[in-house]
Amino acid sequence: MSAPTTAPATAPAPATAPAAETTGRRVEEILDRLTDGDTDAGAAAEELVRALMDFYGAGLTRILQLLGEDRQPALLGDELVASLLVLHDLHPENVTTRIGRALDTLRPQHPAEIVGFDAASGVLRLRSPASGGCGCPSTTQAAQQAIENALSCFAPEVTSVRLETPGPEPTLLQISRRPPTAATTS
């Protein structure tokens, strides 16, 4: 009799990761439902969320320590991991670097350069280069929405985005010599 053969184990296919912004909204909606009419249940639900956040934050801290600084950069480009690190105040990059990382994820569809960031108000000012598009307000709105979505994962400190678009090109004023046929009279 021969030994039974077993099929090699395969790793399960990765599940689609939930977006940080969507998950945050969902948690808020559930907490609102729990607090609707019952303040004790709402307080208990909020305490439960805080306890879980503390637990997961401690676990993420330990993971980062075990990985060491040389292996952390591989994690920082992942939107889900980056949003978890930011949520727990563990992201090793400063806000300006994270804003740049978020904007990099949108190029070349929505290029934008940083004009300034006011940490006190959370307002990020960006300049959009002249576009080859139609210049429609809907195009600008789509770009702004894409930028805000990317920033919500990488830099939630940004609470408002002001997208500046360049004005019309200045009229070219051509200066040249008088045509040779023009006669001057004295």
C-alpha positions in Angstrom: 0.0 0.0 0.0 1.3 3.4 -0.9 0.9 6.5 1.3 -2.0 8.8 0.3 -0.9 11.8 -1.6 -2.1 15.2 -0.7 -2.4 18.2 -3.0 0.0 21.0 -2.3 -1.4 23.7 -0.2 -2.0 26.9 -2.1 -2.3 30.4 -0.5 -5.8 31.8 -0.6 -6.4 34.6 -3.1 -6.1 38.0 -1.4 -9.4 39.6 -0.6 -10.1 43.1 -1.8 -8.9 45.4 0.9 -11.5 47.9 2.2 -10.7 51.6 1.7 -9.8 53.5 4.9 -12.3 56.3 4.1 -15.2 53.8 3.5 -14.4 51.9 6.6 -14.2 55.1 8.7 -17.6 56.2 7.5 -19.1 52.7 8.1 -17.7 52.7 11.7 -19.2 56.1 12.3 -22.6 55.0 10.9 -22.6 51.9 13.2 -21.7 54.0 16.2 -24.5 56.5 15.4 -27.0 53.6 15.2 -25.8 52.3 18.5 -26.1 55.7 20.2 -29.5 56.4 18.8 -31.7 56.6 21.9 -29.3 54.7 24.2 -26.4 56.7 25.6 -25.1 53.7 27.6 -24.9 51.5 24.6 -23.2 54.3 22.6 -20.6 54.9 25.3 -19.9 51.2 25.5 -19.6 51.0 21.7 -17.1 53.9 21.7 -15.1 52.3 24.5 -15.0 49.1 22.6 -13.7 50.8 19.4 -11.0 52.7 21.5 -9.9 49.4 23.2 -9.6 47.7 19.8 -7.7 50.6 18.3 -5.3 50.6 21.2 -4.8 46.8 20.8 -4.2 47.0 17.0 -2.0 50.0 17.4 0.2 48.1 19.8 0.4 45.2 17.4 1.3 47.4 14.5 4.0 49.1 16.6 5.5 45.7 17.4 5.4 44.6 13.7 7.3 47.8 12.7 9.9 47.1 15.4 10.3 43.5 14.3 10.6 44.5 10.6 13.3 47.1 11.3 13.7 50.4 9.4 15.3 48.8 6.4 12.2 46.7 5.5 9.6 49.4 6.3 9.7 51.2 2.9 8.0 48.2 1.2 5.0 48.8 3.5 4.7 52.5 2.9 3.6 52.4 -0.7 0.6 50.2 0.1 -2.5 52.3 0.6 -4.2 50.1 3.2 -1.0 49.7 5.3 -0.2 53.4 5.0 -3.7 54.3 6.2 -3.4 52.0 9.2 0.0 53.4 10.1 -1.4 57.0 9.9 -4.5 56.1 11.8 -2.4 54.8 14.7 0.1 57.7 14.4 2.9 55.3 13.5 3.7 56.4 9.9 7.5 57.1 9.8 7.2 59.8 7.1 6.2 63.4 7.7 3.0 64.9 6.3 4.7 66.6 3.3 6.3 63.4 2.2 3.0 61.5 2.5 1.2 64.2 0.5 3.9 63.8 -2.2 3.4 60.0 -2.1 -0.4 60.4 -2.5 0.0 62.8 -5.4 2.5 60.3 -7.0 -0.2 57.6 -7.1 -2.3 59.9 -9.3 0.2 60.8 -12.0 -0.1 61.0 -15.0 -3.9 61.2 -14.9 -4.1 64.1 -12.4 -0.7 65.8 -12.0 -0.5 68.5 -9.4 2.3 70.3 -7.6 2.2 71.4 -4.0 1.9 75.2 -3.5 1.6 75.0 0.3 0.1 73.2 3.3 -1.2 74.9 6.4 -1.0 72.4 9.2 -3.1 74.5 11.5 -6.1 74.6 9.2 -5.4 71.4 7.2 -5.7 73.3 3.9 -3.5 72.0 1.1 -3.0 74.3 -1.9 -2.1 72.6 -5.2 -1.4 73.9 -8.7 -2.6 71.9 -11.6 -0.6 72.3 -14.8 -2.4 73.5 -17.9 -4.5 70.5 -19.1 -4.9 69.3 -22.5 -8.6 68.5 -21.6 -11.7 70.5 -22.3 -11.3 72.7 -19.2 -14.8 71.7 -18.1 -15.6 72.1 -14.4 -16.5 68.4 -14.3 -12.9 67.6 -15.2 -11.5 69.8 -12.4 -14.0 68.2 -10.0 -13.0 64.7 -11.0 -9.3 65.6 -10.4 -10.1 67.2 -7.0 -12.1 64.2 -5.9 -9.3 61.8 -7.0 -6.8 63.9 -5.1 -8.9 64.1 -1.9 -9.4 60.3 -2.0 -5.7 59.6 -2.3 -4.9 62.1 0.5 -7.5 60.5 2.9 -5.4 57.4 3.0 -1.9 58.8 3.0 -2.4 62.2 4.7 -5.7 62.5 6.6 -4.3 65.7 8.2 -5.3 67.4 4.9 -8.9 68.4 5.5 -9.4 70.7 2.5 -7.8 70.8 -1.0 -7.7 74.0 -3.0 -6.8 73.2 -6.6 -5.4 76.2 -8.5 -5.6 76.1 -12.2 -3.4 78.3 -14.3 -5.1 81.3 -16.0 -5.1 81.8 -19.7 -1.8 82.1 -21.5 -0.7 85.8 -21.9 -1.2 87.2 -25.4 2.0 87.1 -27.3 3.1 90.6 -28.3 5.3 90.5 -31.3 7.8 93.3 -31.7 9.6 93.6 -35.0 11.0 96.1 -37.4 8.8 98.1 -39.7 8.2 96.5 -43.0 10.6 97.8 -45.7 7.7 99.2 -47.8 6.6 101.6 -45.1 8.0 105.0 -45.9 8.7 107.5 -43.3 7.9 111.1 -44.1 9.6 114.0 -42.4 
